[in-house]
Amino acid sequence: MLQGAVVVGGEAEPVKLVVHYPYHYPWTRFEVAAPELDLPRHQHPFGKNLCVFPRGSEHWRRDWLAGDVIAARVPELIRAVREGGETLLAVEEPQGEPYTDYYDFRPLGGILVPAEILHAASGIDGGECTVRLADSVEWLGLLSGASISDLDLPPIGTGAVTVLRRDNQTLATAPDELVAGLAGPSLSCVWKRLAAPPVAKDAAEFLDAFVAQGGRTPHTMSWHGRGPAIALVGLVFPEEVRQGEYADAWVFVVLGKRAKGRPPKPKAGEEERPGHRISAGLVRGMRCGVADLLERIPELAALRDKRVLVAGLGSLGAPLAKELARNLVQELRIIDHDFVDAGTVVRWETGLRAAGVSKALFLALEFQLNYPYTRVVPSGAVIGAAAQGTSDDDLDVLTEFLADVDLVIDATAEDNVTAALADCAQMVGVPMLAIWSIEGVGGVVGRIVPGETGCFHCLELHLSPDHGGSIPVPAPPTDQRRVQARGCADPTFTASAVDLLPLVHHGARLAFGELCRGTRDGYPRYERDVHVLSLRRPDGALFEPPEWGSFELSVHPDCPCHDD
């Protein structure tokens, strides 16, 4: 640490500075603090360090010395902030300074605030709301300090504001799809609007700001639970979200109350109050509307109007379905008759908590919680199975699932099933992607567009050496690396997930391009239709790097499906 001062302009009193060096200097940057200065921007309100560097690590050079940086930047920074206006705009980075970034949140969870709640709270000075948790309330108790844990893995959780009220009148509710994934208890919460972000170092000061603005005292709040109990308080205030742009931010104070026993010891510097049994912690409020999610993926905005059918939810189909769900496709229809075997989790989408569960059902529930703005319709139908004593067969399911769909994705790795799906897609004029691995040494991703490309049978012929082999594919390993795992009815290939995921990611890009076709500024579309991945040489050695080949899917001259 170094201490000194710098003269700003013609001021008589120099500004005192403290330079803090990290252990890993010069690999990481030092910080310059002005402990007696109080700037409205570009200074941490609590640590008092100045924004002498932009936030990105690319703005740091290892040969910089504190004296040179201070002389060149600190006086200009202080002068520009004090003058403000165009002077400040000309020198600062074009980004906002969200005040909530300064607060000390323990990262055990947060509370989602959907766009409907944010909009309804605008201009309202306060009221009540309901917070619904995803599962247990235990993590909130830990945040409040109501319980003390030395666990290496403390409980985590999340929740959402589901109802906003004022004077017993409902102002807004959260979308049904967001609420559907929350299975935990509901907590009553009071909230209050503040004119500015509280200059508060901890939750206790937050609570003081709430009470000072006319909010309820802790003893008049709604408490959840017996014995150790918790209560929630919401504070709403404007913060800068982009340069010069302000919007409401939500921060929650979770209070913990001990029912009996000795009160907790006061923290360093805290005044001891006999009989005091209430402690507090801060919880992030997080914006989670569709517009907030789309900000990071603007090229995929067209997916909000698209419906996709994914058949086959194994090690290729499950992560591909996830890519569609988390990128906000409107509706995802998923089909697989199989369950998750415990041994498959080494390359399936989720771990052992899915063991024994229907693949389609598990993913539907998982996506409902994590990607609620995508509607998921699961089915355990067996495609290609003959009806046994019933009037229903897979055609009924496919007819329903293909209605109004924009894209079909086959990841079943079963030629006969792929052919059946391709035939159905061809009849209704829907584009289709077929994706499969070749024994873990590579694989194929093919796009079939009715009226523009060849059909699936054309693709099979192009891949076949007996019909010219115009599209070469990697040869399976000579040792036929297959295993019949104990308890599994069918042998399977041996390969890790990392050898399969390149096919998933490439399939997702092909799907995005097809779904965004014809949209302005949408995700780009590949020109060619068939993409072949080669990961390994015939001797098992890896290609450096993996090789991709791309081909057009033309009508094959031997395909009977195109015979006039």
Summary of the structure (lengths in Angstrom):
residues: 564
radius of gyration: 29.8
end to end distance: 84.6
largest distance: 96.8
contacts: 1708
relative contact order: 0.08
helix: 29%
strand: 26%
